[in-house]
Each structure stands twice: as structure tokens, then as C-alpha cells.
Amino acid sequence: MKVFYRISDHGYNKQKLPGSSHQVCLSNFIEMFEVENILLIADNCDKEETIRLIKNTNITTLSTNNGNSGSLIYSIKHAIDTNSSNEEEIVYFIEDDYLHLPQSKDMILEGLQHADYATLYDHPDKYTNEYNYGESSKVIRTNNSHWRYTVSTCMTFATTIKTLKEDIEIWEKFTTGEHPWDHEIFSSLAVKNRKLIVPIPGVACHTDLTYSGKAGVVLIEPWAIQMMIDILENKVNKIKDQEFKNLKEKVLMDNSQGWRRLTSLDALLHTIK
């Protein structure tokens, strides 16, 4: 499996899961996947912290200035060009604001045994009024998960070189603007009888809070919230200042869990910035 990880300092200005910085998401990904199989596409990266992060990863990096759509189609064509002799090679394209569980790599391999494209993110929009509060789909069971076929996903997905070659015209058609038209891409692929599959529940989580805001309720996977709680608590516990310790005891005295604890920890850390 080859991974094409796109990172940028000029993405959309959206509220994200507290604590889920570029560094956290990339570190999580490196922990779950082998570094030697990752190519980092650093598009319009000009902030010092991002440049420093990239240098410290020891991952092969290509610097580009193509924008969102441009960096995606660049990544797809680069994948095809560098793996053209091995059409069965699996490729995973990922954006810079996702968290993954340890079984993610195996799940990609499993999903692609049953579909042309696979995503690990069970998108919450499929459970809103946009899809009549639930997407109608065939559900299958494998050794590790239940899966369902879905109409679309974001631009974090896996497939094979052979499939990309055969579908390149569709990918080119819907990546000419500022941002990729993800729904239109997968709708057009469906016309070719391409199938997109997702595990239920998902094993990757997009840290974007847009749909949570629309729904008025937190739609982030509980495991991702707990992952961020563990990371932020580790940071908080490393601060030895006595005044901060007193503040921490007051803020966390109710022993809250889940989203409330995460936002409390995030607020605590912002007091020292």
C-alpha cells in the first residue's frame, strides 16, 4: 500500500476537534501506517510550525503550490505515474485532518475486497435529514467489521492504480475548480457501477466540526474524543506551575468526561498561551 498524505496551511477555515492539530493528526497517522510507504504532499505550506513538523517526520516530501483540487489531482496522477507497472497496488489518499484507529490499514485491505473504493470515515451527514436520517444501502459482514455501500465520501479514500487509471477522466473533470466536487465525483463513478464502501462504525474520524454545528450536537466518534482527551491531559499534567495546578483542580473538579472534559482541557491549555 502506498499513501499520499496531503497537508496544507491554506485549507478551509473550519472549527476542528480541540487538540487535533496538524502535528497530532500526522503523528497519529505515522503511528498507524509505515513511514516508508508515505509520500507527503506539502501544498502551500509556509507556516514555521508546519515546515518544522515536515522536517521532523523523516517522510519523503514533495512541495507544491496547487491548491486543494490541484494537489488532489496531482497526487492521483503522481500515484499512477510512479506505480503504472503495478496496477494492483493499493493507494490511500488522505487529508491532513483525520485520526485513525490501529486496525485502519487492515480495514482498507478488507474493504477493497468488496468495492472499487473504500473510506474508513462513516460520515455523519449520511444520518441527517440530507439522507432522510439514514442511507439505504446493502450491508455486508466480514471477519473484522460490518460494511455498507455509500453514495459519497470526502477526499480521503483508498483504491487501486488500475481503478484510478480507468476513472481518471472523472477525477480530472471534477478537480478543475478551487475545491474537489466530492459528491459529484462519486456520483459519476456510481454511473460506471463503481462501488464505495465504508465500515460501520468507522475507524477513521474527520476532525471537522461542520456537521456537528449544523446538527447542534457533537457528531465526532467517541474514540476520537477520548484520544484527544488523553493527549491534552498529558500536556496539562506536564505543567508544573502551582497557580496552573490550582486552576486545573477547579476546572476539572467535577470529573466530567467526554466532550465536556475535552473542551475544559482545551480551555485550560489556552490560559497559558
N, C-alpha and C positions, 0 to 999 in steps of 0.2 A: 504494500500500500504506500502510495506517495501522497503527501499532504501539502496543500498550498494555503498557507495562512496569511490572510490579508490584514494588515494593520495600518492605521492612518490617524493623523492628528486632526483631520478635517472631515470627520463623519458628521452625521446629523446631531443637532443639539437636543438630545433627549435625556430625560431623567433615567438614571440607571440604578440598579440594585446597590444599596450602600456598601462600600468596600470593594466593589468589583471593578477595580482599575485595570488598565492595560496590563500592568505587571502581574496582577492576581490572575487574570484570565489566561495569560500566556504561560505563567508558571504552572497553573493547573493543567493546561494542555500538554506541556512538556512532560509533566509527571505521568500522564495517561498514555502518551504516544512516544515512540522512539525519536530522539532528536535528529538522528542521521537521515530520517525519511521526511523531514520537514523542510520546505522552502518558504522563507519569509518574504512576502511581497510588501515592502515598506513603501507605501504610496503617500506622497506629500507629508512625510514625517520631518518636522522641523523643530519640535519642542525638545529642549535639552533632556528632559526625563525620558522621553521616548527614544531618543538617539542613544542615551546611556543604556537603556534597557536592551535595545537591539544588540549593542556591542557586548553586553554581558551574557548573552544567551549562547554564543558559540554556534548559532544556527546560520546556515548558508542564506544570505540575504541578497535580494535584488531591489534596488531603489528605483522607484518610478514616480511619475507625476501625471497620472492618467485620470484621476478622479474615481468615483465609485464604479460606474459602469465600465469605464476604461480599464480599471485594474482587474475587474472580474473577467472580461473577455480576454485581456492579456494573460491572465492566469490560465484560462481554459486553453488558449492557443499554445501557450508555453508547455502545458502538460501534454498536449497532443504532439508537439514538435519533438519533445525530449523523450517521448515514450512510444513513438509511432511504430516501432518494431514489435512492441508487446501490447497488443490490443486488449488482452485480458487483464492488464494492470488496473487495479482499483485506485481511484483518486478521490481524495476528500478535500473539498474546498470549504474553508471556514473563515468567518468574520471574527473580528477581534474582541467581541463582547459576549462570549459564551463560556459556560462552565460545563465540565464533563465528569461523569462517574467512571470508576475504574474499568467497567465492562464495556466501555464505549467502542473500542476497536473491534472486539469480537462481535458486537452487535451490528456494526457496519457490514462485516463479512457475512453475517447471518441474513441481514435484511436484503442484501443484493442477490441472495439465492432465490428470492421470491419476487423481485421487482427490478426495473431498469435503473431506478434512482431510489436512494434511501436518505432519510433525515432522522436524526436522533432527537429532534425537538418536537414535542407534542404541543403545537401552537395553540394558545388559549383562545384565539379568535374562532376556532372551529367549534367552540362551545358557547358562543354568544349568539345574539339574535341575527347576526350576519349569516349564520348557517342554521337558523331555526333551533338554536340551542343544542346542536348535536349533528355531526356529519354522518349521513347514511353511507355505510361502507361495508364491504366484506371484511371480516376479522378472521385471522388465522392464528394458530398456535404453533410455536417452535419449542426447542429444548429450553430456551432461556427467556422467552417473553411471549406475550400476545402482540400481534401487529394488526394494523388496519391500513387500508389503502386510503390515500388522501388526495385532495384536488391540487394542493399547492403548499409551498413552504417558503422560507426565506432563502437567502443565497448562501446558506451553509448546508451542504448536501454531499452525498457520495455517489459515484457511478463508475463506469469503466471507460477506458480510452476508446474502445470500439463504439460504445454508445455516443460518446461525445463527437466522434468523427461523423457519425451518421446524423447527428442532430445539430451540427454546427450552424446551419443556416438559421435555425430558430434562435439560438443563443446570440448570433450576430444581430438579428432583426430587433431584438428587444433590449439591446445594450448600447443603443446609439445616443440615448439621452443622458441626462445628468445622473439618473439612478436606474438600476435594472428593473424591468417590469416583471417582477417575480410571478405574480398570479397569471399574467398573460403568457409567460414562458411555459409554465407547467400546463396551462390550459391547451396551448398549442401542441405540446408534447403528447397530451392525452389524445388528441385527434389522431396522432400516429400510433395510438394504442400503447404508448409508454405508460408504465405504472410507477407511482411514487408511494413508498411505504414508510410507516412511522411506528415505533414501538409504543405500546400503552402499558404503563406510563413511560414518558420519555426518559432518556438517560443523559440528555444534554439540556441545558437551560439557557435561553437568551436572557441577558440581564436587563434588557429594555423594559421599562415600566409603562409603556404607552397604553397597552391594553388593560393593565391594572387601573390606570387613571380613567379610562373610558368606562370600565365596569364599576368603578367605585369600590373595588375590593382587591386585595393582593392576589395576583394570579401566578406568582412565582412558585416554582416547585419547593416544597418544604425542605428537601435535602439541600437545595442551593442556599436557602436562607440560613440553615444550620451551618453550612460550610463557611459562609461569611461571618456568622457569629463566632465561630472558632478562630478565624483569622483575626478579627477585630479584638476579641478578648485576649488573644496572645499579645497584641500590640499594647493594649491597655495595661496588662499585667507587667509589662516591661518598664513602665514609667514609675520611677521611684519617688517622685516628688510627693511630699506628705500632704500638701494642700490638694493636689490632684487626687490622692488616695481618699481623702475625706469627701471630696466631691463624688468620686466613684461610688462610695458606700451609700451616699444619699440618693444618687440617681438609680442605682441598681438594688436598692433595699427591698423592693417588692418581689425580687427574684423572678421577674417576668421572663417569659420565654418567647420563641418565635419572632414575629415581625416587631413586636414592641421592644424586645430586648435588643434586636439588631439596630433599630433606629436610636435607641438610648446609647448604645455603644458608639455609634457613628457621631452622635451629638457630643459625647464626651471627648472623642478624639479631635473634634473641630474646636474645642475650647483651647487647645494648645497649639493651634496652627497660627 
